[in-house]
Structure formats: structure tokens, C-alpha cells
Amino acid sequence: MLFRSQRRWRGLHSAQAAQAAAATNATLVFLGDGITEGWQRTGFSPRAASLPQPRCVELWRRAFGAWRPLNLGIGGDRLQDIGWRLQHGLLPPALQPQAVALLAGTNDLGAGAAAAAFAPDPLHALQPLPAARPAATLLPHALFPPRARAGGPPHNDAHPPPPPSTAAINTSPRLLPTCHPGLAA
């Protein structure tokens, strides 16, 4: 028996795999977690349906429409989930983007993964991407700090400093050359 969140995840993955197969003109693909999904929908929780947000969709079109974007974010995804999805339908032959933006990793830390799990390569789970789309530029975003866990101290400062694990990942020598090829050693 699948839990409701698993049914939702599988349903979204199947729908996104079909979108990816039909997106022959997408030049910019967004991969990520609930923050990425939330650019077009809300309800990225196991207890609620994913609901379209017309205002967010309009802002999305205005900001990214010229690049014919494709949003493939699912709330709760960790890097290994995205890696699995890349191997199971998100990289159909017809989808040949020029760039892939990635905003993920905070769920890995929130689930208890240590910063060491990201070393030496923070993008290890995404190996299918450069192999399948070598011409696409990968645009990884810095990790957001994971939110406070239940029973833990709340985030009460408007802009708390990122925890050391997040800062270490965001300054990884393997991540920076991906974003800025001129920095490669």
C-alpha cells in the first residue's frame, strides 16, 4: 500500500515525465524540491493536493518565458530522488535544454545527511545529466538551510546564518567550477 505522499510523488513524476517527453522546445529546465515546485503550484505536502497558482504561473512566464522553461520540481525531493527521476523518464531524447537549473539538497540535510555525504562531489546523484546532455549548462543554486525540525529550536531571526554544513557545501570546490567554469582548478 502506498502512502498518500508516495501516490502524490509518483503521480507528479509520471506527469512530469510526460511533460518532459512533450517539451521538445524547452531550453531551460528546472530540477528541484518544493521550492522549485512552488514556483507554479502549492500544496507540496503529503497532506494536500498540488494546486495551480495562476499568479505564480504568470510571474513564472514573465521571468522565464523567453527560455521556454520546464519546471520538474517535486516537494520533498532529495538529490538521490532527482537522480532516480533523471534515469526514469525526465531525460527523454526529445528534451535537449541549453541549461538545467538545480535547486535541491536542503531536504538531504533536513533528513539528517551530513555535509560529508556531499563530499567530494555535491552533485554525485546527478551523474546521468552531464552524460546524457553534455551540451547543457548546469546551474546549481546554493543550498538553503534546512528548516527547524519538529521539537527543535524555531528560526526566530529574520536572516539566520546558514549552518556550517550548508556553508561548507555552498563553497565546495566541486560546486563552484560547475557554476563558474573559470574557477576550475
N, C-alpha and C positions, 0 to 999 in steps of 0.2 A: 504494500500500500504506500503510495506517495503522499507525503505531507503536502499541504496546500502550497507552501513556498516552493517545493520541488515541482509541483504541477505548473505553477506560475513561471518558474525559471525555464522549464522545458518548453512550455508554450511560447515564451518570448524568444528562446533560442531558435526554435523551429520557424517562427515568423521572421526573425532576423536573417536566418539562413536563406529563406525565400526572397527577402528583400535584397540581400547581397547578390543572389543569382540574377535578379532582375535589374540591378543597378549598373548597367553597362556604361553609363556616362558619369558615375561618381568619381570625382578627382580627389576628394578629401574624405577619409573615413575616420570616425571617432570610435575608439575602443575604450571601455572603462566600466566603472561601477555605478552606483546610484547617483552620483553627481552628474555623470555623463548622461545617464538615462533621464535624469530630472530636467535636462535642458528642453525636453519635449513632453514629458509625462510626469505625473505624480503618482503616488501610491506605490512607491518602490519599497514596500514592506511585505513580509509574508502574510500579513493580515488584510491587505487591501488590494483591490484591482488596480492595474495601471491605467490611469485616466489621462486622456489627451488634455493639454493645456493650451488653448488657442493663443493666448497672449505670448506664452513662451515660444510656441511654434513660429509666431510672427517675428519675434526677436531673433530667433534662430535663422530664419530665412533672410532677414535683413543683414545679420552679421556674417553669415557663411554662404548664403545662396549662390553667390557668383562661382563658388568652387563645387557646386553640386554635391553637397555633403551627404553622408550616410551615417546615422547615429546607431551604433551597435553596442550601447551600454546597457548593462543589466545590474540593478541594485544588488549588492551583496557579493558581486564577483570579486574573486581574488585573482592574482596573476595566473595561477595554475588553471583556474576556470577559463580564463580568456585563452590561454594556450590550448586547452582542450577544444574550445569552441572554434579556434582557428583551424584545427585539424578535422573538425566535424561540421563543415558547411559554411564557415564565414569567409573562406578564400576560394570561391568558385572561379574557374578560368576567366569568365567574362569580367570579373571585378579587377580592374587594373588601376588603382588610385595612384596619384602622384605623391600623396603624403598620407600618413597614418598618425593621428594624434592619440596619445595614450594618457589617460588619467586613471590610474589604478595603483594599488599597493597598500592603501591605508587599511583596507579590510584584512590584509595579511597581518599587519601589525596589530590590529584590533582583535584578531583571533589568537594572538599570542605568539606570532612568529617574531623571532629576534632579528635584529638588524643583520646578524651574521648569516641568516638564511638568504639574504640578498647578495652576499659577497661570494665570489668576487664579481659576479655579474648580476646587477639588479633586474635585468631583463631576460634571465635564463629561460623562463617559461614561454617566452615568445619566439623561440628559435624557428618555428615554422614560417614566421613572417618574412624575415630577410631572405630566407631560402626560396620562398615562393614568389616574392615581389622585390627582387634586388634593386629595381629602379625607384621604388617608393622611399621617400624620406620619412624616417621615424621621428616623431616629435613628442618625446616623453615629457610630461609635466612633472613638476616637483610633487612629492607626496604631501598630502595634507596630514596633520597629526590626527591619529585616531581619536574618536570621541571618548569621553569617560565611560568606563564600564559600569554596569549596574552595581551599586554599592560602593563605588569608588568616589573620589572627590569630584565634584562638578567643575566644569570650566566656568569660573566666575569672572575671569579677566577678559576684557574685550579682545585682546590680542596676546594670548599666552605664547611664550616662546615654544618652538617645537621641541618635543623630547629629543634627547641625544640620539636615539635610534633613527628618528626621522631625518634629523640634520645630517647624520652620517651617510644615509642613503642618498639624500639630495645632493651631496657633494662627492659622490662616488666617482673615482676616475674612469669607471666603465660607463657611467651615465652621461657625463659631460661631453665626451667626444661624439656621442650619438647625436646630441643636440647641436653641438658646435664642432664640426669636423676639424676646424683649425686648431683645436686644443688637443688633438690626438697625439699621444707620445710616440 
